[in-house]
Every structure is written in C-alpha cells, then in structure tokens.
Amino acid sequence: ANDDILNKHLKETMGFKGIVMSDWDATHCQAEAKGSGGCSAGSYIDNDFAADAGLDLEMPSCMTFSGGVSKRAEEKETRLHWTFLVQGRSIDGMPNPRVYAKHKDKHHKDSSDSAGLRGRRLEDDEEQDDDDEGDDEDDDGEGFCCWWPQKGDDICSACQNQDVKVGHKKCTGRGATWCKGSSSSGAPQKESGDSGKKDSQDWLSGVYKSNPFGKSSAGSAKSVKGKKQKHVKLYGKKVELCPHVGKDNYKSPCKLDLAARITAESTAVLKNSHGVLPLSTKDKVALVGSEACSSSPLAQAGGSGWNGFACNSVAKINLRDGIAGLEDGPRLHCDSGVEDADIIVVMVSPEKACEGRDRSTLQLREKDVELIKEHAATGKKVVVAINAPGPMITSTWDSYVSAIVVSWLPGQQNGRGIAMALYNENHEASGRLPFTFPKCSTEECTEEDELASVALGDQIKDKQVRIFKEKALIGYRWYHAKKRDVSFPFGFGLFAYGSAEVEYSDANATTSGGIVTITAQMQHSGPRAGHEVPQLYLSFPSSIPGDAESKPEWVLKGFAKKRIEPNSPVEASFDLSQRDLSYWDDAPGKSMWVCAKGTFRACVGSNARDAVLEGKGSCTTFEAPCATGNHVLVVKKDDSAVPRQRLPSMAAWPVFAAAAVASLLAVAGLGAALRRRQRQGGGAF
C-alpha cells in the first residue's frame, strides 16, 4: 500500500476508476519492512494505514482488513459498483447501463428450453412492445431515473446516465435520483426521497467526472405509458441480447454462442496462401495434432488458485466436435484419413506459463514442428491452428504451410469458435495480434538465436531482465527502435482471409476545441467484404525530454473495427485529446502529464509496421493544441482538463483482448516503474 502510487498517481492523476486488490497474502510485512509506516516485520499492514494508502481489497486471507475498516468505506463501495458495472454485471439491484432488457417468463415459460433462451438480433427498424402492463411503469408520469448523479443541485439536467425504463418505484438505492419530466426537456425536476446522500453524490462526481459507459442509450428515448421502447443500442449500434436466466446464465445457449463468437472474431489469420481459407464443409479435411481431438483442449492459463473452470458442467469443446457442430459440418476423425485428404489441419498448442514459472521457449514443441513438416512434405495444403498463451516464434516452420490461424486461450467454447473461424461460419476470423511475433535469424533457432531475437532476451540468463532499464521501449516499441525483423508485427492480421489488401489514403488532421481528429480513407477491390482494424500510431515531437529509451519512435493511440465492402471507401476517424498528446514527466519537481510542444506525425494503417511504411499506411502532421502556460494537463483528480475515458466500440472488443489483459498486468509494475522514473527523470507515454 503506497499513498503516492495508488492514490496520487493511479487513482487521481491517471483517473483509474476500479479497485486495487493485493496479491496473494501480499499484505504480510516482510523482514525488510522494519521501520516502514504501518508495517512491522512478521505482521500484516495496519488496516487504517492500508485503506488510507489506497488498498481496496485484500486477497485471500483478509488479515489486514479482518473485521472491516471504516476508512474510505464509501469510496471503496462505489469503486466496487463500477467494477461490477463495467463487466456487464450489477449488484444491490442497481441495473447495469449496458443491459437493457430482461428475460420475460411470459415469453420463455420453460427456462430449460434451449430454443427459448437464445438471444435474437433486433432488425434496424424493429420495435418490440412489452405487454407486461405495469412491469416497470408507475403512475407518476413521465420521467427517468438518474443512476450517475452530478455534483450540486442540478442533478437531473446534468445527468449522464438517464434510464427511462426502470420506473419510479425501482429508482431506489444510493446514488439514484428520480427526475420528473422528459429527458429532453432540459430542466427536469429532482424528486427528494431515497436518492442517496449529497456527500456520496459529490464524491461520485469528483472521481467519476465522466460517465464511463459513454452517452446513455436512453437519453433520447421517450417513456410512453404502456409501451416501452425495446431498441437496444450500444455506441449507436443495435446489439444481440441474451436473456437473463439467473444461476444458469453461464450455460445458456445465448451466452455460449457469445463465447464462441468472441473466439471466432478474435482469431487472427496470419497466413493464407492460395486462398485455402476459409474451408468449405465439402473439402476433404484431415485433423491431426495434440489439440484437435483432445478431451481437455487448452482453454485457460494456470495459477496457484487454479481449480479448473468454475462451471465444469459445460464441457470444453475440441476442434473435431466444433467442426461437427457447424451447419452441414463433417464428422472428422483425428489422425486418420490423411491419405485421402486434400487439406490437413494441424491443431497444436505451445507450452504455457504458470504462476511462478514462465515459458521456457516461444517455440512450438519439437514434436509438433516435426509433425507440421512431415505433413507439409506430402505436398498437401497444411493449415496450422494454434491455441497460444502469448507471442510465438513461427519462423522455424511457417514457410512450409499454406495457412496459419492463432487464437488465445479461448475457454470452453474453444473448438467451436475456432471451427467458425476456419470455415467463416457466422463470424469472420478478424482478430489482430496484440503483440509482436519475433523472428529467429536461422531456421534452427537455437536457444542463443531465440534469445537474441526477442526483447531483453540477452538479459535473461544473468537475471538482468528483472532490472527495469527498457523504460518506454516495451513490446512493439522495442522492435521499432532496434529495427528488428519480425515474423508478424504488432496489430497484424489478414483482411478478409487475405483475399484483398486494404489501401489507406488521404490522412488528415483537424483541430477543434483542443481535440485533434485524425481521419483516413480505406478501400479495397477484393472479392468479398471483410472487417479491417485501422490503427493510429503517433510520433511525438523531438522537444520531449529524456533519452532514446524514454522516447519511442511510434506509439499506438487508437484502433477501431470497420466492415468494408469491395470498392466502397470507408473512413477511419480518431479523436486525440490533449492528454493523448502528453507525456509523463517525472523529473525532479515535476511528476505530471505535460502536453508536448511541436509537430506530431500521425499514421493510420493495418499494423505497427505497415502503418508507418510509405506506400502502406497514410500519414499526416499537426501541431499540438496545448493549453497556454506551462502546459500541465493533470495535477489532481478534479482538474477540468482530465479527459473523459471512453470504452472502445463493442465490435472492437475481441480484437485486442490479450492487450487489455497485458494492460491490467502492467499495473502490477506501476510502482517500481514510477519510482525508477523519479530517479531517472524524462518522459513516459
């Protein structure tokens, strides 16, 4: 627990809205803690000290917070609320702003009927009427419930999360305010009652200055007596709903469909020679490899608390069964029929890491490489499907195969989602790599060669890798800076199974109200539509202080997911706030975000390499619209310059799922990194 790191830097300056939880028994004071505040060697951190220093939860033994602690209790409760809401869950009866419809027993009388549990997509102009009279309505007239009150007395007109569906009677609980009148009237009247304490509203508005869910979907809806609007929109798009079925949610067909869809859409196609993908159910396919017919295919990573899936009543699906479950899907047998097959699908997984033990290599197991080369030697088309726990080295075998697809520890619907990706059934494999795939300089890729090809590999044996020296050159930034050749760069993935290449052009930058908007045009002339993931990379001005390790050449600042029809231009657009154009200056006496002065270069393209490559991406330049004075943007949590934190579009969620995990893991190293930067000075991004 560290007040400077957790409260000042993480929660206030960086605007972190979630909870901080200790690692397993990490509140136990070590011998080195002698003389530290709130800590005595062999004991646990003092509860009030830990709470004041920013710790919210303790895992697992609850020794520090045993018996509860009153310090920051209200703040911790609110942070817990937000943590549940952002996951699509709710507690204490507070409805989730993302969940806009309930499972109706009237329409699904038998909750065990799998057909009745399937979600459905609302058509563009479709409206649904709710025949349940009085379910959520009351006799108090038109109005809405404000779940996210703002500071002061002007709660209703300033409400950022208006709910016209819940009704007055259910607009209860801490932080809820019923507002009479139309949500569009401009000045609804607040009604007193069970709407929470004013202090809690002030606290909410101070830390949660912006609604983390974006604009309320109900903000422009009308509450009509007896007829409720059932359009479901998220970021302007209608989305498929899954009915709520209580304790059976985890195994409802709709939720399992969603899990398979995420697996399919997040699968990245790395290679596809001669258009072997997508497969057809009429193709003569043979399955081989350790994962193809496994009774327990790789679906999750390991850890000290691993006990298998919490919901083991849903069996994991391997690739064989996933293919059989497709429409007209063939029933294939593993390790047989190879002689008669035209296409051989090799399904493998590499070594995975566990808690306390990293992967010993980024390569596939030797027997799997031999298997791939053996089948490739027959002259038949070989498709390699990998369940990967992280970056891979494929350069020892990738030149021998026709196609490569990679998915990421995809859970119980594993083989079903991968089958959809291979056959392009319902959902296109349109994921992009959330990290770089390095390349060995030789096909043999000896241990020395492998270590030389990866970031910090030369510092592993002597354990110097544990010393933070790379500064801002993390991941793809290191490969850029060192000009290393790689097999597949960060953000890579073939568009529409490689049937076409998206052309980027006409990058442009405009500035309005302190926001810089970068746009670029995308177009292709291929045979089919597909989903492209345009990525924005920014090169900061040379005015930024610090050494080369503190100033990466290119920094990812945005990505989206766009469907592009053949010969139909589509625009990619990204907004950059002043915070996006700032660097973290932790030189002595600084410790703040500073807007960089000078000329920025912005490039939009398909991945970290192509975006900045002439003839591949499209680039433009602009001057930063920094504020006047010393250009300090963020000093404290209530600074009006703190930008609104926006979630990516729902369509983009599967694209960089692993990148989000990496970001969460990075928080663990935040404290050490900040302390080192204070000693070293310079900027960070």
N, C-alpha and C positions, 0 to 999 in steps of 0.2 A: 504494500500500500504506500503510495507516494503522492502527496498532495500536488506537487509541481507537475508531475507527469499525468496523473489521472484526471485531476480537476482542471488545472490551468490549461495544459496543452491538449489533452484528448477531448474532454467534455466541453470546455469553454471555447478555446481558440479554434479547434478543429470541428466543433459542433457535433460531436458524437452523441447520438440520442439513445443508444441502447444501454445495456448493463455491463458492468465489469465484474467478472467472476474469477476467483482464484483457481489455479490449477490444483491438482490432487494434493491435498494436505500442504499446500504452499504457504499457509499462514503459520506454519510451525517455525519458530525462530531458531536459526542455526547458531553455532558457536561464534561465528563471525559477527553476529548481531549485537554483541556486548557493547553497551553504551548507546545503541540506536534508540531513537524515540519510540515508545510504545512497544518495545520488544526486549525480552530478556532471554538469554540463551536457554534452550530446552523448554520454553513455554510457548504459548500462542500469542499472536499480536493482540494487544488490548482492543476490546470491541469498539469503544468510542473512538479511539485513535484510528482504527481501520476504516470506520464509517466516515469520519471527517476527511480522511485521506482519499476517499473516492471508491472504496471497495463496496460493491452492492450485494454480491452473493459469494458464498464460500462452498467449495467442493472438496470432499464429500461429507466430512465428519461434523461440520458445524461446531467447531471448538471455539473459534473466536466469537461467533455470533450466537453461541449457545444461550438459550433463554431469551433471545431477541435483543434488539438495540433500538433506542428511540431516535438516535441521531440520523438525520436525513431520511427518516422513515417515509415521509410523504413523497420526497423526490424519488426514492427507490421504487415506491409503488407505481408512480407514473412511468418510470422507465420500464418497469415490468409490463405495464399495459402496452406501451409502444412496441416492446419486443414481441408480444403475442400478436398484436395487430399487423405488424409488418410481415409476419409469417402466414397471414391469412387465417388467424385464429382469434378467439375472443375469450375473455374471462369476465366473471361477475355480471353476465347478461349484457355486457356492452357490445353492440353489434359491430362487426368488422366493416369498415367502409368499403372493402372490396367484395363483400358477399351481399348480393342484392336480392336474393330470392331464397325462399325456404322450401324444404321438402313438404309437400302437402299430402297428408294421408288420404285426402279426398281423391287425389289423382293417382296415388300409389298406395292402394289399400293394403297390398301384401308387400311388406318391405323386404321379404326374402325373394321376391320375383326379380330376377336379374334384369329382365327386359324393362321393368318399371323403374329401375334405378339408373338407367342410362341417361346421361345428360343429352341435351339437344341444342343445336345452334339456332339462334334466332335469325331469321332472314332479315335483310336490310330494312324492309318496310313493315315488318311484322310487329303487331302489338298483341299482348296477351291480357285477357281480362281475368280478374280474380273474383270468383263467385263466392268466396268466403266472406259474406257480409259481416262487417264489424271486426274482422280478424285483427287488424292493426289500426282501424279507424276509430274515432270517437266523435262526440257531439260538440267539440269545442271549436269547430270551424276550421278554416284554412290556416296552415302554419307549418312549421318544421322544427325538428329537434337539432340543436347545435351541439355536436359532440366535441368540438375543439374550440372552446371559448377563447376570446381575445382579452387583452388587458383593458381594464377600465369598465365604464358603464355602457359602452357602445357594442355590446357583445353580439347582438343579432345582426346588425347591419355589417359588421366586420367579420362575421362567421365564415370560416374557410371550409367547413365540413357540414353542409346542410343535408339533413335527412328528412325527406317529405313522406317517407313510408312508415316510419315506426309508430307514429301516432302519439298523442299527448300522454296517454296513460303509461306508455312504456318509455317515455323520455325521462328516465329517472337515473339516479346514481351520481356519484361525484363527477363533476365536470360536465353534466348535462344541463342544457338550458332550453326550455320550450319557448319558441318565438311565434307570436301570433302574426297573422297576415301572410301575404305572398312572399316567397323568397326573392321575387324580383321587384318588390315594391320599394326597395331602397331603405326603408326605415321600419322594419318590423319591431314590435314592442316586446321587450323581455317580460316574462311572467315569473314572479317570485315563486319559491317553493323549493323542492328538492333539486337544486341545481348546483350544489357544491359550494364550498366556502370561497369567498372572494380571494383569500390568500392563495388557495390552490389554483385559482384561475390566473392570478398574477404570476405564480411560479410557472404554470404551463406556458403562458405567453412569453415568458422570458427565455426559457430554454428551447421551447418548440415554437420559435418565432414563425416558422412556416409550416403549413400542413405537409407532412412528409409523403402524403399519398397523392399530391398534385391537386388539381381542381376537383371539387366534389362532383360526382356524376349526377347528383340530384339537384345541383344548383339551378338548372334551368327547367327542371321538371315541374309539372303542375299537380297539385294534390286535388283529386276530383273525388267527391263523395261517392262511394260505391264502385268506383272503377280506378284501379291503381295501375300506373304505367309500369310495364314489366320489361321495358327495354333495358338491357344490361350493357353498359359501356365502360370500358376501361381505356383511358387515353384515347378517347374518340372512336374506339373500335368495339363492335359487339363481340362478346366472348361466350364460349360454351360454358354452361353451368353444370355443376354436379350437385344433385340434391343432398341435403343433409340427412344422414341416416344414423346419427348418434354413434354408438360404440362400434358400428360396422362400417364406418367411413373408410377405414384403411383397406377394406376388401371389397368395397362397392365396385361394380364393373366400370362405373364412370371414372373413379379415381385411378383404377388400374389402367384404363385407357389413357388417362392423362400421363401416367408414369411412362407408359410405352411411347407416347408421343414425344415426351421430353428426351427420352433416349434416342429416338429416331432423328429428331431435328438437331440434336447436339452432336450427332455423329459427323465427323469430318472426313470427307473424301480427299485423300492425299494424292492418289494416282489413279488414272483410268485410261489405259492405252486401248485404242481401237474400240472404244465405247462398250466394253464388256459389261459395265454397269449403266443403268440398273438391270438386274437379272430379270428374266421372264420365267413365269411358272412352267413354261413349256421347254425351257432349257434343260439339257441333260447335265445335272449338277451332282457332284460327289462331295461329301463332307469328311474332312479329316481334321486332326488336331485335338489337343487335350481338352479344349473348352467346348467343342462342337456338340458333344452328347453328354457332357458331364452332369452328374446328378446334383452337383453343387458348383455351378459356374461362378467365377469371380464376380462378386457383386458389390463388395464394400471393402474398405481398408480395415486395418487392425488397430488395437489399442489395449491398454491394460484393463479397461472396463468392458471389453467386447464379450457379449454373450450370445452372439447371433442376432438375427432380426427380432425385434420385439414382437412382431406379429407373424410368427412362423406358420400360422395356419394357411398363409398364402405361399405356395411353393415357388421356388425360383425356377425360371423358365430358361432352358438352354436353347441354342440356336436351332437344333433339329426340330424341337417342338414349336419354336417360334415360327419357322417356315411352314410347318404343317398347319398352323393356325391361320395362315393367310387365306384370302379368298382363292379357292382352287389350288391351294398350296400343296406341293408334293410331299409325300411321306418318305423322307430320305433316311438312309442308314449310314452310320458312320463307318469309315474305314472299309467300305465295300462299294462296288460299282465304279471304281476308279477307271477301270479299263474301258468301260462303255461311256464314260462321261466326256463332255466337251469342255466343261469348266470345273475346276477343283477349288473349293472354298476351304481355306486353312484357317481355323479359328484357334487362336492361342492367346496366352496372357503371360506377361513377364513376371519376374519376382516383384513382390510388393513390400513396401516398408511397414514396419510395426512400431509401436511406441518404444523408444529406446534403441531402435535399430534401423538404420537407413538401408536403402537398396545397395547391394554390393556392386551393381552394374546397371547401366541404362540399356544394355543389350538384351535381346531375347535369349532364352536358354539355348545352349549349343544344340541340343537335340531338336529344338523347334526350327532353328536355322537350317539344319541338315534336312529336316522334313520338307521345308519350303523348297530348297534347292533340288531335292530328289524329284518332287513332282514337276517343278519347272523344267527339269531336264527331259521330260517326256514330250515337250513341245506343246502341251496343252495350256490353256489360259488358266492362270492361277490368281485367285483373289485372296488376299490376306486380310482377315478381320482381327483386330487386336482390342482386347479389354485392357486399357492401360491405366496405371495409377499415377502417371506423370510423364515427363519428357522421355523420349525413346531415341535410341540410335538405330536407324534402319539401313544405314549405308552398307552394311555387310551382306545384304540380300535384296534390297529394293529394286535393283536393276534387273533381277531375274523374273519379276512378277508383272502381271498385267494391271492389277488394281490393288489399292490399299485403303482400308477404312479403319478409323480408330474411334473408339467410344471410351467413356470414363467411368469405371466402377458403377455400372448403371442400375444397381438394385435388383429387386425381384422380377421385374418385367424385362430384364436383361435381354434374353434371346428374342423375345417378341419385338422389342424396339429395334434391335439390330437387323432382324429379318425385314421389318418395314423399310429400314434404310437401304438394305441391299436390293430390295425389289421395288423401291419407291412406291409402296402401297400406302395411301392416305397421307403420309408425311414424308417430305423430302429430306434426305441427309444434307443438311445445310449448315452444320456447325463449323467453327473456325478454331484453330489451335490457340489455347490460352497460354502457351509457352513455346519456346524455340525447340526444334528437334536438331541437335548438333550433328556434325558430320565428322567421321574419322578420316584421317588423311590416307589410310590404307584400308583395303577390304578386310584384311585380317583383324584389324582393330585390336591390337594388343592392349594390355592394361595401361601401358605408358601412353599409347596413342589415344586411348579413350580419355585419360586424364588431361592430356594436352588439348583435347578438342572441346572441353566443357569449361564453363566459367569457374574459376577458382580451383580447377582440378589439380593444379600443381601445388596446392597448399593443403591437400587433404592428408597425405601421409604424415606430415610433421605437425598436423593439427593447427596450422596457422589459419586455416579457414574459419576457425572459431573467433578470430580477431576481426572485428569489423573495420575493414580497410577499403572496401569497394565503394563506400559512400553511396552516391546516387546511381552508380552503374550496376543496376540489378536487372537480371533477365536479358530481354532483347536489347536493352541499352548497352550492355557489356559487349554483345556480339557486334553491334553497330560500331562502338568505339574502337574495338580491336580489329574491325574489318575481317571477321572470321567468316569463312564459307560455311554454310549450314545446309542440311538436307531440306528442311521445311521451316520457314521463318515464322515468327510470332504472328498470329492472325491469319495464317494460311488455311485455305480450303478451296477446293474446286467449285466453281459456279455451275449449277445445274449438271452435276456429274461430269464436268469438263466438256460439255457439249459446245460451249462458247466461252469467250473471254470478254468480260465487261470492260468497255472503254470509258475512261474518265476524261473529262474536258471542262473548260470554262470555269475553273475555280475562281471564286470572287469573295472579297471580304467587304462587308459594310458595317458601319458603326452607328448605333443609336442608343442614347441614354446610358452610355457606359457599357453596353453589350456589343460584342463583335460577333457577327453572324457570318459563318463560312459556308458557302454553297458550292456545289459541283454537279455537273451533269453526268449521268450514267446511261449507257446504251449498249445493246449487243445485237448481233444479227444471227443468232443461233436458231436451232430448230424448235426450241421449247422455252417456256417461261421458267424462271428459277428465282431463288432468293439469294441476293447479294448482301454482303455485310461491309458497307463502306466504313472506313476507319480514318479518323483525323489525327494526324501527327503534327506536332508543333516544335519548331526550333526557336529557342529563346534568344534574345539579343546578347551580344558579347559583353554588355555592360554589367552582367551579373557577376558578383564577386566570387572568389573561390578558385580552386584548382580544377584540372580537367575531369577528375573523378567526381567532382561536385556538380558538373555541368554536362549532362548527357546531350548528345547531338540532337536526338529526336525523342519526344515524349508523347505517348498516346493520350489524347484529350477527349475522345468521343468515338462512339460507334453506333450503328443502327442496323436494322434488318429491313430490306426492301425487296418486294417482289417486282421483277422486271420482265415484261413481255417482250418478245422479239421486235426490234425496230421501233420501240416505244420509249423515248427518253424519260428518265425519272431523275428527280433532283434529290440530292443528299444535302441536308442542312444541319448545322451545328451551331449552337449559341455558346459563346465564351464570356463568362463574367470576369470581372477584374480579379476575382480570386483565382480563376483558371489561368490568368496571366501573371500570377505572382509566384515568387519563390520564398522559401522559408529561410530567413536569415537568422542564424543562431550565433553570430559573432558576439563577443563580449558586449553586454549592454543592449543587445538587440532582442532576440527571441521573439520574432514576429513575422507575419506574412508581408511581403513588400512587392508592390506592383513593379514589374520590370520596365525600365525605360528603354526605348529604342525600337528597332524594326524586328518584327516577328515574321517567320516564314511558316506558312501552313500548307500541308499537302494532304490530299484525300486520295485513298486508293484501297486496294484489296487486302494488303497485308503490310507488315512493318518494312519490308524490303521494297516491294513494288510501289508503295505509296510515294516514296521519295525518289524513285528512279525515273529519270527522264524518259518520256515515251510510255510510261506505265501509269503513274499517278498524275494528278493535276495539282499545281501549286500556285500560291499567291502570297503576297506580302501585305503587311499592315503595320501601323503604328499603334501602340497600346494606348487606350483612352484612360490613362491613370488619373487618379484624383490629384488635386493640387497639394502643395505642401510636401511632407516627407514621404508621401505615398504609402503610409501604413494603412493596411486594409482592416486587419482584425487585431484587436487588442483584448477585448473581453466579449463575453457571450451575448451581451445586449447591444453590441455595436451594430448600427443600422446597415453597415456595409457587408455584414455576413450574408452571403447569397443563399437563396432557397435551395435546399438539397432536393434533387429530382431523381426519381427512380426511372430506369430505362423502360422502354415500351415492353409490353408483355411479350411481343413477338421476338424480342431480342434476348429474353431471359436464358434460353438454352444455349446461346452462342458461346458465352464466356463463363459458364457455370464454374469451371475449375478456377478461373481467375478470381471470382468472388471469394472462393474458399481461401485462395492464396492471400487475398487482402485481409481476411479475418485472421489468418495465421500471422500476418505481418505485425498485427497489433502486439503480439507477444514480445516482439523485439523492439517495440517502440521506445521503451525506457532506456535501454542500453544505447540505442542509436542516438537519441536526443542528448544523452549525457556526453557521448563521444563528440557529437557535433558541437556542443558547447565548448569543448576543449579545442576543437579544430577550427571552428568558425566556418564561414562560407555558406553557400545556398544549398537548398534541397528542394525537390519537387514532389 
